Amino acid sequence: MTHSFAVFRRPDLAAHTKAFDEWAVDALGRGDVDALTDYRRKAPGASVAHPTADHYVPLLVAVGAASDPSSATSNSETGS
């Protein structure tokens, strides 16, 4: 979900984007819309993974469009 230019310049920051991605997958799986919308305060590594909201907001749109927020993800192993 994250493609931070900061990590291209400083690979040592990659752990921040990994932590953010893991947090987001967990929050999505739980359907935790409150955490997802307050990601700046609640997500680890948010300032590195998404220093601006422009690439993150589409995720919130998808979650908002889902009838069940936890169904906004798919399982790549089962293809569902």
Distance bins in CASP14 RR format, pairs under 12 A and 6 or more apart:
PFRMAT RR
TARGET T0000
AUTHOR 0000-0000-0000
RMODE 2
METHOD distances of the structure
MODEL  1
1 17 0 0 0 0 1 0 0 0 0 0 0
1 18 0 0 0 0 0 1 0 0 0 0 0
1 20 1 0 0 1 0 0 0 0 0 0 0
1 21 1 0 1 0 0 0 0 0 0 0 0
1 22 0 0 0 0 0 1 0 0 0 0 0
1 23 0 0 0 0 0 1 0 0 0 0 0
1 24 1 0 1 0 0 0 0 0 0 0 0
1 25 0 0 0 0 1 0 0 0 0 0 0
1 27 0 0 0 0 0 1 0 0 0 0 0
1 28 0 0 0 0 1 0 0 0 0 0 0
1 36 0 0 0 0 0 1 0 0 0 0 0
1 39 0 0 0 0 0 1 0 0 0 0 0
1 43 0 0 0 0 0 1 0 0 0 0 0
1 46 0 0 0 0 0 1 0 0 0 0 0
1 49 0 0 0 0 1 0 0 0 0 0 0
1 50 0 0 0 0 1 0 0 0 0 0 0
1 55 0 0 0 0 1 0 0 0 0 0 0
1 56 0 0 0 0 1 0 0 0 0 0 0
1 58 0 0 0 0 0 1 0 0 0 0 0
1 59 1 0 0 1 0 0 0 0 0 0 0
1 62 0 0 0 0 0 1 0 0 0 0 0
1 73 0 0 0 0 0 1 0 0 0 0 0
2 8 0 0 0 0 0 1 0 0 0 0 0
2 13 0 0 0 0 0 1 0 0 0 0 0
2 14 0 0 0 0 1 0 0 0 0 0 0
2 15 0 0 0 0 0 1 0 0 0 0 0
2 16 0 0 0 0 1 0 0 0 0 0 0
2 17 1 0 1 0 0 0 0 0 0 0 0
2 18 0 0 0 0 1 0 0 0 0 0 0
2 19 0 0 0 0 1 0 0 0 0 0 0
2 20 1 0 1 0 0 0 0 0 0 0 0
2 21 1 0 1 0 0 0 0 0 0 0 0
2 22 0 0 0 0 0 1 0 0 0 0 0
2 23 0 0 0 0 0 1 0 0 0 0 0
2 24 0 0 0 0 1 0 0 0 0 0 0
2 25 0 0 0 0 0 1 0 0 0 0 0
2 39 0 0 0 0 0 1 0 0 0 0 0
2 43 0 0 0 0 0 1 0 0 0 0 0
2 44 0 0 0 0 0 1 0 0 0 0 0
2 45 0 0 0 0 1 0 0 0 0 0 0
2 46 0 0 0 0 1 0 0 0 0 0 0
2 47 0 0 0 0 0 1 0 0 0 0 0
2 48 0 0 0 0 1 0 0 0 0 0 0
2 49 1 0 1 0 0 0 0 0 0 0 0
2 50 1 0 0 1 0 0 0 0 0 0 0
2 51 0 0 0 0 0 1 0 0 0 0 0
2 55 0 0 0 0 1 0 0 0 0 0 0
2 56 0 0 0 0 1 0 0 0 0 0 0
2 59 0 0 0 0 0 1 0 0 0 0 0
3 14 0 0 0 0 0 1 0 0 0 0 0
3 17 0 0 0 0 1 0 0 0 0 0 0
3 20 0 0 0 0 0 1 0 0 0 0 0
3 21 0 0 0 0 0 1 0 0 0 0 0
3 48 0 0 0 0 0 1 0 0 0 0 0
3 49 0 0 0 0 1 0 0 0 0 0 0
3 50 0 0 0 0 1 0 0 0 0 0 0
3 51 0 0 0 0 0 1 0 0 0 0 0
3 54 0 0 0 0 0 1 0 0 0 0 0
3 55 1 0 0 1 0 0 0 0 0 0 0
3 56 0 0 0 0 0 1 0 0 0 0 0
4 10 0 0 0 0 1 0 0 0 0 0 0
4 11 0 0 0 0 0 1 0 0 0 0 0
4 13 1 0 0 1 0 0 0 0 0 0 0
4 14 0 0 0 0 1 0 0 0 0 0 0
4 15 0 0 0 0 0 1 0 0 0 0 0
4 16 1 0 0 1 0 0 0 0 0 0 0
4 17 1 0 1 0 0 0 0 0 0 0 0
4 18 0 0 0 0 0 1 0 0 0 0 0
4 19 0 0 0 0 0 1 0 0 0 0 0
4 20 0 0 0 0 1 0 0 0 0 0 0
4 21 0 0 0 0 0 1 0 0 0 0 0
4 45 0 0 0 0 1 0 0 0 0 0 0
4 46 0 0 0 0 0 1 0 0 0 0 0
4 47 0 0 0 0 1 0 0 0 0 0 0
4 48 1 0 1 0 0 0 0 0 0 0 0
4 49 1 0 1 0 0 0 0 0 0 0 0
4 50 1 0 0 1 0 0 0 0 0 0 0
4 51 1 0 0 1 0 0 0 0 0 0 0
4 52 0 0 0 0 0 1 0 0 0 0 0
4 55 0 0 0 0 1 0 0 0 0 0 0
4 56 0 0 0 0 0 1 0 0 0 0 0
5 11 0 0 0 0 0 1 0 0 0 0 0
5 13 0 0 0 0 0 1 0 0 0 0 0
5 17 0 0 0 0 0 1 0 0 0 0 0
5 48 0 0 0 0 0 1 0 0 0 0 0
5 49 0 0 0 0 0 1 0 0 0 0 0
5 50 0 0 0 0 0 1 0 0 0 0 0
5 51 0 0 0 0 1 0 0 0 0 0 0
5 52 0 0 0 0 0 1 0 0 0 0 0
5 55 0 0 0 0 0 1 0 0 0 0 0
6 12 0 0 0 0 0 1 0 0 0 0 0
6 13 1 0 1 0 0 0 0 0 0 0 0
6 14 0 0 0 0 1 0 0 0 0 0 0
6 16 0 0 0 0 1 0 0 0 0 0 0
6 17 0 0 0 0 1 0 0 0 0 0 0
6 20 0 0 0 0 0 1 0 0 0 0 0
6 45 0 0 0 0 0 1 0 0 0 0 0
6 46 0 0 0 0 0 1 0 0 0 0 0
6 47 0 0 0 0 1 0 0 0 0 0 0
6 48 1 0 1 0 0 0 0 0 0 0 0
6 49 0 0 0 0 1 0 0 0 0 0 0
6 50 0 0 0 0 0 1 0 0 0 0 0
6 51 1 0 0 1 0 0 0 0 0 0 0
6 52 0 0 0 0 0 1 0 0 0 0 0
7 13 1 0 1 0 0 0 0 0 0 0 0
7 14 1 0 1 0 0 0 0 0 0 0 0
7 15 0 0 0 0 1 0 0 0 0 0 0
7 16 1 0 0 1 0 0 0 0 0 0 0
7 17 1 0 1 0 0 0 0 0 0 0 0
7 18 0 0 0 0 1 0 0 0 0 0 0
7 20 0 0 0 0 0 1 0 0 0 0 0
7 21 0 0 0 0 0 1 0 0 0 0 0
7 45 0 0 0 0 0 1 0 0 0 0 0
7 48 1 0 0 1 0 0 0 0 0 0 0
7 49 0 0 0 0 1 0 0 0 0 0 0
7 50 0 0 0 0 0 1 0 0 0 0 0
7 51 0 0 0 0 0 1 0 0 0 0 0
8 14 0 0 0 0 1 0 0 0 0 0 0
8 17 0 0 0 0 0 1 0 0 0 0 0
8 48 0 0 0 0 0 1 0 0 0 0 0
9 48 0 0 0 0 0 1 0 0 0 0 0
10 16 0 0 0 0 1 0 0 0 0 0 0
10 17 0 0 0 0 0 1 0 0 0 0 0
10 48 0 0 0 0 1 0 0 0 0 0 0
11 17 0 0 0 0 0 1 0 0 0 0 0
11 18 0 0 0 0 0 1 0 0 0 0 0
11 48 0 0 0 0 0 1 0 0 0 0 0
12 48 0 0 0 0 0 1 0 0 0 0 0
13 19 0 0 0 0 0 1 0 0 0 0 0
13 20 0 0 0 0 0 1 0 0 0 0 0
13 45 0 0 0 0 1 0 0 0 0 0 0
13 47 0 0 0 0 1 0 0 0 0 0 0
13 48 1 0 1 0 0 0 0 0 0 0 0
13 49 0 0 0 0 1 0 0 0 0 0 0
13 51 0 0 0 0 0 1 0 0 0 0 0
14 20 0 0 0 0 0 1 0 0 0 0 0
14 21 0 0 0 0 0 1 0 0 0 0 0
14 45 0 0 0 0 0 1 0 0 0 0 0
14 48 0 0 0 0 1 0 0 0 0 0 0
14 49 0 0 0 0 0 1 0 0 0 0 0
15 21 0 0 0 0 0 1 0 0 0 0 0
15 22 0 0 0 0 0 1 0 0 0 0 0
15 44 0 0 0 0 1 0 0 0 0 0 0
15 45 0 0 0 0 1 0 0 0 0 0 0
15 48 0 0 0 0 1 0 0 0 0 0 0
15 49 0 0 0 0 0 1 0 0 0 0 0
16 22 0 0 0 0 0 1 0 0 0 0 0
16 23 0 0 0 0 0 1 0 0 0 0 0
16 43 0 0 0 0 1 0 0 0 0 0 0
16 44 1 0 0 1 0 0 0 0 0 0 0
16 45 1 0 1 0 0 0 0 0 0 0 0
16 46 0 0 0 0 1 0 0 0 0 0 0
16 47 1 0 0 1 0 0 0 0 0 0 0
16 48 1 1 0 0 0 0 0 0 0 0 0
16 49 1 0 0 1 0 0 0 0 0 0 0
16 50 0 0 0 0 0 1 0 0 0 0 0
16 51 0 0 0 0 0 1 0 0 0 0 0
17 23 0 0 0 0 0 1 0 0 0 0 0
17 24 0 0 0 0 0 1 0 0 0 0 0
17 43 0 0 0 0 0 1 0 0 0 0 0
17 44 0 0 0 0 1 0 0 0 0 0 0
17 45 1 0 0 1 0 0 0 0 0 0 0
17 46 0 0 0 0 1 0 0 0 0 0 0
17 47 0 0 0 0 0 1 0 0 0 0 0
17 48 1 0 0 1 0 0 0 0 0 0 0
17 49 1 0 1 0 0 0 0 0 0 0 0
17 50 0 0 0 0 1 0 0 0 0 0 0
17 51 0 0 0 0 0 1 0 0 0 0 0
17 55 0 0 0 0 0 1 0 0 0 0 0
18 24 0 0 0 0 0 1 0 0 0 0 0
18 25 0 0 0 0 0 1 0 0 0 0 0
18 43 0 0 0 0 0 1 0 0 0 0 0
18 44 0 0 0 0 1 0 0 0 0 0 0
18 45 0 0 0 0 1 0 0 0 0 0 0
18 48 0 0 0 0 0 1 0 0 0 0 0
18 49 0 0 0 0 1 0 0 0 0 0 0
19 25 0 0 0 0 0 1 0 0 0 0 0
19 26 0 0 0 0 0 1 0 0 0 0 0
19 42 0 0 0 0 0 1 0 0 0 0 0
19 43 0 0 0 0 1 0 0 0 0 0 0
19 44 1 0 1 0 0 0 0 0 0 0 0
19 45 1 0 1 0 0 0 0 0 0 0 0
19 46 0 0 0 0 1 0 0 0 0 0 0
19 47 0 0 0 0 0 1 0 0 0 0 0
19 48 0 0 0 0 1 0 0 0 0 0 0
19 49 0 0 0 0 1 0 0 0 0 0 0
20 26 0 0 0 0 0 1 0 0 0 0 0
20 27 0 0 0 0 0 1 0 0 0 0 0
20 36 0 0 0 0 0 1 0 0 0 0 0
20 39 0 0 0 0 1 0 0 0 0 0 0
20 40 0 0 0 0 0 1 0 0 0 0 0
20 42 0 0 0 0 0 1 0 0 0 0 0
20 43 1 0 1 0 0 0 0 0 0 0 0
20 44 1 0 0 1 0 0 0 0 0 0 0
20 45 1 0 1 0 0 0 0 0 0 0 0
20 46 1 0 1 0 0 0 0 0 0 0 0
20 47 0 0 0 0 1 0 0 0 0 0 0
20 48 1 0 0 1 0 0 0 0 0 0 0
20 49 1 1 0 0 0 0 0 0 0 0 0
20 50 1 0 0 1 0 0 0 0 0 0 0
20 51 0 0 0 0 0 1 0 0 0 0 0
20 55 0 0 0 0 0 1 0 0 0 0 0
20 56 0 0 0 0 1 0 0 0 0 0 0
20 59 0 0 0 0 0 1 0 0 0 0 0
21 27 0 0 0 0 0 1 0 0 0 0 0
21 28 0 0 0 0 0 1 0 0 0 0 0
21 39 0 0 0 0 0 1 0 0 0 0 0
21 43 0 0 0 0 1 0 0 0 0 0 0
21 44 0 0 0 0 0 1 0 0 0 0 0
21 45 0 0 0 0 1 0 0 0 0 0 0
21 46 0 0 0 0 0 1 0 0 0 0 0
21 48 0 0 0 0 0 1 0 0 0 0 0
21 49 1 0 0 1 0 0 0 0 0 0 0
21 50 0 0 0 0 0 1 0 0 0 0 0
21 56 0 0 0 0 0 1 0 0 0 0 0
21 59 0 0 0 0 0 1 0 0 0 0 0
22 28 0 0 0 0 0 1 0 0 0 0 0
22 29 0 0 0 0 0 1 0 0 0 0 0
22 43 0 0 0 0 1 0 0 0 0 0 0
22 44 0 0 0 0 1 0 0 0 0 0 0
22 45 0 0 0 0 0 1 0 0 0 0 0
22 49 0 0 0 0 0 1 0 0 0 0 0
23 29 0 0 0 0 0 1 0 0 0 0 0
23 30 0 0 0 0 0 1 0 0 0 0 0
23 32 0 0 0 0 1 0 0 0 0 0 0
23 35 0 0 0 0 1 0 0 0 0 0 0
23 36 0 0 0 0 1 0 0 0 0 0 0
23 38 0 0 0 0 0 1 0 0 0 0 0
23 39 0 0 0 0 1 0 0 0 0 0 0
23 41 0 0 0 0 0 1 0 0 0 0 0
23 42 1 0 0 1 0 0 0 0 0 0 0
23 43 1 0 1 0 0 0 0 0 0 0 0
23 44 1 0 1 0 0 0 0 0 0 0 0
23 45 0 0 0 0 1 0 0 0 0 0 0
23 46 0 0 0 0 1 0 0 0 0 0 0
23 49 0 0 0 0 1 0 0 0 0 0 0
23 50 0 0 0 0 0 1 0 0 0 0 0
24 30 0 0 0 0 0 1 0 0 0 0 0
24 31 0 0 0 0 0 1 0 0 0 0 0
24 32 0 0 0 0 1 0 0 0 0 0 0
24 35 0 0 0 0 1 0 0 0 0 0 0
24 36 1 0 0 1 0 0 0 0 0 0 0
24 37 0 0 0 0 0 1 0 0 0 0 0
24 39 1 0 0 1 0 0 0 0 0 0 0
24 42 0 0 0 0 0 1 0 0 0 0 0
24 43 1 0 0 1 0 0 0 0 0 0 0
24 44 0 0 0 0 0 1 0 0 0 0 0
24 45 0 0 0 0 0 1 0 0 0 0 0
24 46 0 0 0 0 1 0 0 0 0 0 0
24 49 0 0 0 0 1 0 0 0 0 0 0
24 50 0 0 0 0 1 0 0 0 0 0 0
24 56 0 0 0 0 1 0 0 0 0 0 0
24 59 1 0 0 1 0 0 0 0 0 0 0
24 60 0 0 0 0 0 1 0 0 0 0 0
24 62 0 0 0 0 0 1 0 0 0 0 0
24 63 0 0 0 0 0 1 0 0 0 0 0
24 72 0 0 0 0 0 1 0 0 0 0 0
24 73 0 0 0 0 1 0 0 0 0 0 0
25 31 0 0 0 0 0 1 0 0 0 0 0
25 32 0 0 0 0 0 1 0 0 0 0 0
25 35 0 0 0 0 0 1 0 0 0 0 0
25 36 0 0 0 0 0 1 0 0 0 0 0
25 43 0 0 0 0 0 1 0 0 0 0 0
25 59 0 0 0 0 0 1 0 0 0 0 0
25 70 0 0 0 0 0 1 0 0 0 0 0
25 72 0 0 0 0 0 1 0 0 0 0 0
25 73 1 0 0 1 0 0 0 0 0 0 0
25 74 0 0 0 0 0 1 0 0 0 0 0
25 75 0 0 0 0 0 1 0 0 0 0 0
25 76 0 0 0 0 0 1 0 0 0 0 0
26 32 0 0 0 0 1 0 0 0 0 0 0
26 35 0 0 0 0 1 0 0 0 0 0 0
26 36 0 0 0 0 0 1 0 0 0 0 0
26 42 0 0 0 0 0 1 0 0 0 0 0
26 43 0 0 0 0 0 1 0 0 0 0 0
26 44 0 0 0 0 0 1 0 0 0 0 0
26 70 0 0 0 0 0 1 0 0 0 0 0
26 73 0 0 0 0 0 1 0 0 0 0 0
27 33 0 0 0 0 1 0 0 0 0 0 0
27 34 0 0 0 0 1 0 0 0 0 0 0
27 35 1 0 1 0 0 0 0 0 0 0 0
27 36 1 0 1 0 0 0 0 0 0 0 0
27 37 0 0 0 0 1 0 0 0 0 0 0
27 38 0 0 0 0 0 1 0 0 0 0 0
27 39 0 0 0 0 1 0 0 0 0 0 0
27 42 0 0 0 0 1 0 0 0 0 0 0
27 43 1 0 0 1 0 0 0 0 0 0 0
27 44 0 0 0 0 0 1 0 0 0 0 0
27 46 0 0 0 0 0 1 0 0 0 0 0
27 59 0 0 0 0 0 1 0 0 0 0 0
27 60 0 0 0 0 0 1 0 0 0 0 0
27 63 0 0 0 0 1 0 0 0 0 0 0
27 69 0 0 0 0 1 0 0 0 0 0 0
27 70 0 0 0 0 1 0 0 0 0 0 0
27 72 0 0 0 0 0 1 0 0 0 0 0
27 73 0 0 0 0 0 1 0 0 0 0 0
28 35 0 0 0 0 1 0 0 0 0 0 0
28 36 1 0 0 1 0 0 0 0 0 0 0
28 39 0 0 0 0 0 1 0 0 0 0 0
28 43 0 0 0 0 0 1 0 0 0 0 0
28 59 0 0 0 0 1 0 0 0 0 0 0
28 60 0 0 0 0 0 1 0 0 0 0 0
28 62 0 0 0 0 1 0 0 0 0 0 0
28 63 1 0 0 1 0 0 0 0 0 0 0
28 64 0 0 0 0 0 1 0 0 0 0 0
28 66 0 0 0 0 1 0 0 0 0 0 0
28 68 0 0 0 0 0 1 0 0 0 0 0
28 69 1 0 0 1 0 0 0 0 0 0 0
28 70 1 0 0 1 0 0 0 0 0 0 0
28 71 0 0 0 0 1 0 0 0 0 0 0
28 72 1 0 0 1 0 0 0 0 0 0 0
28 73 1 0 1 0 0 0 0 0 0 0 0
28 74 0 0 0 0 0 1 0 0 0 0 0
28 75 0 0 0 0 0 1 0 0 0 0 0
29 35 0 0 0 0 0 1 0 0 0 0 0
29 36 0 0 0 0 0 1 0 0 0 0 0
29 63 0 0 0 0 0 1 0 0 0 0 0
29 66 0 0 0 0 0 1 0 0 0 0 0
29 68 0 0 0 0 0 1 0 0 0 0 0
29 69 0 0 0 0 1 0 0 0 0 0 0
29 70 1 0 1 0 0 0 0 0 0 0 0
29 71 0 0 0 0 1 0 0 0 0 0 0
29 72 0 0 0 0 1 0 0 0 0 0 0
29 73 1 0 1 0 0 0 0 0 0 0 0
29 74 0 0 0 0 0 1 0 0 0 0 0
29 75 0 0 0 0 0 1 0 0 0 0 0
30 36 0 0 0 0 1 0 0 0 0 0 0
30 63 0 0 0 0 0 1 0 0 0 0 0
30 68 0 0 0 0 0 1 0 0 0 0 0
30 69 0 0 0 0 1 0 0 0 0 0 0
30 70 1 0 0 1 0 0 0 0 0 0 0
30 71 0 0 0 0 0 1 0 0 0 0 0
30 72 0 0 0 0 0 1 0 0 0 0 0
30 73 0 0 0 0 0 1 0 0 0 0 0
31 37 0 0 0 0 0 1 0 0 0 0 0
31 62 0 0 0 0 0 1 0 0 0 0 0
31 63 1 0 0 1 0 0 0 0 0 0 0
31 64 0 0 0 0 0 1 0 0 0 0 0
31 66 0 0 0 0 1 0 0 0 0 0 0
31 67 0 0 0 0 0 1 0 0 0 0 0
31 68 1 0 0 1 0 0 0 0 0 0 0
31 69 1 0 1 0 0 0 0 0 0 0 0
31 70 1 1 0 0 0 0 0 0 0 0 0
31 71 0 0 0 0 1 0 0 0 0 0 0
31 72 1 0 0 1 0 0 0 0 0 0 0
31 73 0 0 0 0 1 0 0 0 0 0 0
32 38 0 0 0 0 1 0 0 0 0 0 0
32 39 0 0 0 0 0 1 0 0 0 0 0
32 42 0 0 0 0 1 0 0 0 0 0 0
32 43 0 0 0 0 0 1 0 0 0 0 0
32 63 0 0 0 0 1 0 0 0 0 0 0
32 69 1 0 0 1 0 0 0 0 0 0 0
32 70 0 0 0 0 1 0 0 0 0 0 0
32 72 0 0 0 0 0 1 0 0 0 0 0
33 39 0 0 0 0 0 1 0 0 0 0 0
33 42 0 0 0 0 0 1 0 0 0 0 0
33 59 0 0 0 0 0 1 0 0 0 0 0
33 60 0 0 0 0 1 0 0 0 0 0 0
33 62 0 0 0 0 0 1 0 0 0 0 0
33 63 1 0 0 1 0 0 0 0 0 0 0
33 64 1 0 0 1 0 0 0 0 0 0 0
33 65 0 0 0 0 0 1 0 0 0 0 0
33 66 0 0 0 0 1 0 0 0 0 0 0
33 68 0 0 0 0 0 1 0 0 0 0 0
33 69 1 0 1 0 0 0 0 0 0 0 0
33 70 0 0 0 0 1 0 0 0 0 0 0
33 72 0 0 0 0 1 0 0 0 0 0 0
34 41 0 0 0 0 0 1 0 0 0 0 0
34 42 0 0 0 0 1 0 0 0 0 0 0
34 60 0 0 0 0 0 1 0 0 0 0 0
34 63 0 0 0 0 0 1 0 0 0 0 0
34 69 0 0 0 0 0 1 0 0 0 0 0
35 41 0 0 0 0 1 0 0 0 0 0 0
35 42 1 0 1 0 0 0 0 0 0 0 0
35 43 1 0 0 1 0 0 0 0 0 0 0
35 44 0 0 0 0 0 1 0 0 0 0 0
35 46 0 0 0 0 0 1 0 0 0 0 0
35 60 0 0 0 0 0 1 0 0 0 0 0
35 63 0 0 0 0 0 1 0 0 0 0 0
35 69 0 0 0 0 0 1 0 0 0 0 0
36 42 0 0 0 0 1 0 0 0 0 0 0
36 43 0 0 0 0 1 0 0 0 0 0 0
36 46 0 0 0 0 0 1 0 0 0 0 0
36 50 0 0 0 0 0 1 0 0 0 0 0
36 53 0 0 0 0 0 1 0 0 0 0 0
36 56 0 0 0 0 1 0 0 0 0 0 0
36 57 0 0 0 0 0 1 0 0 0 0 0
36 59 1 0 0 1 0 0 0 0 0 0 0
36 60 1 0 0 1 0 0 0 0 0 0 0
36 61 0 0 0 0 0 1 0 0 0 0 0
36 62 0 0 0 0 0 1 0 0 0 0 0
36 63 1 0 0 1 0 0 0 0 0 0 0
36 64 0 0 0 0 1 0 0 0 0 0 0
36 66 0 0 0 0 0 1 0 0 0 0 0
36 69 0 0 0 0 1 0 0 0 0 0 0
36 70 0 0 0 0 0 1 0 0 0 0 0
36 72 0 0 0 0 1 0 0 0 0 0 0
36 73 0 0 0 0 0 1 0 0 0 0 0
37 43 0 0 0 0 0 1 0 0 0 0 0
37 53 0 0 0 0 0 1 0 0 0 0 0
37 56 0 0 0 0 0 1 0 0 0 0 0
37 57 0 0 0 0 0 1 0 0 0 0 0
37 59 0 0 0 0 0 1 0 0 0 0 0
37 60 1 0 0 1 0 0 0 0 0 0 0
37 61 0 0 0 0 0 1 0 0 0 0 0
37 63 0 0 0 0 1 0 0 0 0 0 0
37 64 0 0 0 0 1 0 0 0 0 0 0
37 69 0 0 0 0 0 1 0 0 0 0 0
38 46 0 0 0 0 1 0 0 0 0 0 0
38 56 0 0 0 0 0 1 0 0 0 0 0
38 60 0 0 0 0 0 1 0 0 0 0 0
39 45 0 0 0 0 1 0 0 0 0 0 0
39 46 1 0 1 0 0 0 0 0 0 0 0
39 47 0 0 0 0 0 1 0 0 0 0 0
39 49 0 0 0 0 1 0 0 0 0 0 0
39 50 1 0 0 1 0 0 0 0 0 0 0
39 51 0 0 0 0 0 1 0 0 0 0 0
39 53 0 0 0 0 1 0 0 0 0 0 0
39 55 0 0 0 0 0 1 0 0 0 0 0
39 56 1 0 0 1 0 0 0 0 0 0 0
39 57 0 0 0 0 0 1 0 0 0 0 0
39 59 0 0 0 0 1 0 0 0 0 0 0
39 60 0 0 0 0 1 0 0 0 0 0 0
39 63 0 0 0 0 0 1 0 0 0 0 0
40 46 1 0 1 0 0 0 0 0 0 0 0
40 47 1 0 0 1 0 0 0 0 0 0 0
40 48 0 0 0 0 0 1 0 0 0 0 0
40 49 0 0 0 0 0 1 0 0 0 0 0
40 50 0 0 0 0 1 0 0 0 0 0 0
40 51 0 0 0 0 0 1 0 0 0 0 0
40 52 0 0 0 0 0 1 0 0 0 0 0
40 53 0 0 0 0 1 0 0 0 0 0 0
40 56 0 0 0 0 1 0 0 0 0 0 0
41 47 0 0 0 0 0 1 0 0 0 0 0
43 49 1 0 0 1 0 0 0 0 0 0 0
43 50 0 0 0 0 1 0 0 0 0 0 0
43 56 0 0 0 0 1 0 0 0 0 0 0
43 59 0 0 0 0 0 1 0 0 0 0 0
44 50 0 0 0 0 0 1 0 0 0 0 0
45 51 0 0 0 0 0 1 0 0 0 0 0
46 52 0 0 0 0 0 1 0 0 0 0 0
46 53 0 0 0 0 1 0 0 0 0 0 0
46 56 0 0 0 0 1 0 0 0 0 0 0
47 53 0 0 0 0 0 1 0 0 0 0 0
47 56 0 0 0 0 0 1 0 0 0 0 0
49 55 0 0 0 0 1 0 0 0 0 0 0
49 56 0 0 0 0 1 0 0 0 0 0 0
49 59 0 0 0 0 0 1 0 0 0 0 0
50 56 1 0 1 0 0 0 0 0 0 0 0
50 57 0 0 0 0 1 0 0 0 0 0 0
50 58 0 0 0 0 0 1 0 0 0 0 0
50 59 0 0 0 0 1 0 0 0 0 0 0
50 60 0 0 0 0 0 1 0 0 0 0 0
53 59 0 0 0 0 0 1 0 0 0 0 0
53 60 0 0 0 0 1 0 0 0 0 0 0
53 61 0 0 0 0 0 1 0 0 0 0 0
54 60 0 0 0 0 0 1 0 0 0 0 0
55 61 0 0 0 0 0 1 0 0 0 0 0
56 62 0 0 0 0 0 1 0 0 0 0 0
56 63 0 0 0 0 0 1 0 0 0 0 0
57 63 0 0 0 0 0 1 0 0 0 0 0
57 64 0 0 0 0 0 1 0 0 0 0 0
58 64 0 0 0 0 0 1 0 0 0 0 0
58 65 0 0 0 0 0 1 0 0 0 0 0
58 72 0 0 0 0 0 1 0 0 0 0 0
59 65 0 0 0 0 0 1 0 0 0 0 0
59 66 0 0 0 0 0 1 0 0 0 0 0
59 69 0 0 0 0 0 1 0 0 0 0 0
59 72 0 0 0 0 1 0 0 0 0 0 0
59 73 0 0 0 0 0 1 0 0 0 0 0
60 66 0 0 0 0 0 1 0 0 0 0 0
60 69 0 0 0 0 0 1 0 0 0 0 0
60 72 0 0 0 0 1 0 0 0 0 0 0
61 72 0 0 0 0 1 0 0 0 0 0 0
62 69 0 0 0 0 1 0 0 0 0 0 0
62 71 0 0 0 0 0 1 0 0 0 0 0
62 72 1 0 1 0 0 0 0 0 0 0 0
62 73 0 0 0 0 1 0 0 0 0 0 0
62 74 0 0 0 0 0 1 0 0 0 0 0
63 69 1 0 1 0 0 0 0 0 0 0 0
63 70 0 0 0 0 1 0 0 0 0 0 0
63 71 0 0 0 0 1 0 0 0 0 0 0
63 72 1 0 1 0 0 0 0 0 0 0 0
63 73 0 0 0 0 1 0 0 0 0 0 0
64 70 0 0 0 0 0 1 0 0 0 0 0
64 71 0 0 0 0 0 1 0 0 0 0 0
64 72 1 0 0 1 0 0 0 0 0 0 0
65 71 0 0 0 0 0 1 0 0 0 0 0
65 72 1 0 0 1 0 0 0 0 0 0 0
66 72 1 0 1 0 0 0 0 0 0 0 0
66 73 0 0 0 0 1 0 0 0 0 0 0
66 74 0 0 0 0 0 1 0 0 0 0 0
71 80 0 0 0 0 1 0 0 0 0 0 0
73 79 0 0 0 0 0 1 0 0 0 0 0
73 80 0 0 0 0 1 0 0 0 0 0 0
74 80 1 0 1 0 0 0 0 0 0 0 0
END
